[in-house]
Amino acid sequence: MSNEEILKKYHAERTKCTVYTRVMGYHRPVETFNAGKQGEFADRVHFEEPGCPCARQH
């Protein structure tokens, strides 16, 4: 089943999700950012430092 088919099938059950991120010491919802900040947020790259004891175990 494709993503489009799944989204269509479960459309009635979907709800809006507010994404928060830490900016300048405060947690703020991304939807309140201006267009430039939203673009910067979308461009962020997540990484895990090798050998870090807090890294997720896969």
C-alpha positions in Angstrom: 0.0 0.0 0.0 1.4 3.4 -1.0 1.7 6.3 1.4 -1.0 8.2 -0.5 -3.4 5.2 -0.1 -2.7 5.0 3.6 -3.2 8.7 4.1 -6.5 8.5 2.2 -7.7 5.5 4.1 -7.0 7.0 7.5 -7.9 10.6 6.7 -10.8 10.8 9.2 -8.6 9.5 12.0 -5.7 12.0 11.5 -5.2 14.8 13.9 -2.9 17.9 13.8 0.4 17.4 15.6 2.2 20.5 17.0 6.0 20.2 16.7 8.1 22.0 19.3 11.8 22.8 19.1 14.2 24.6 21.5 15.2 28.1 20.3 17.2 30.5 22.4 16.5 28.6 25.6 12.8 28.3 25.0 10.6 25.5 23.6 8.5 27.0 20.8 6.1 25.6 18.3 7.6 25.5 14.8 4.3 26.6 13.2 4.9 30.1 14.8 8.2 30.6 13.0 8.5 32.9 10.1 9.2 31.3 6.6 13.0 31.6 6.9 13.1 29.9 10.3 10.7 27.2 9.1 13.1 26.6 6.2 16.1 26.4 8.5 14.2 23.9 10.7 13.4 21.7 7.7 17.1 21.7 6.6 18.4 20.5 10.0 20.3 17.2 9.9 20.0 14.8 12.9 23.0 12.8 13.8 24.3 10.5 16.5 27.9 10.8 17.7 29.7 7.5 17.5 30.6 6.0 20.9 28.3 8.4 22.7 26.7 6.5 25.7 23.4 8.2 25.1 23.1 7.0 21.5 20.0 5.0 20.7 20.5 1.2 20.4 19.2 0.0 17.0 
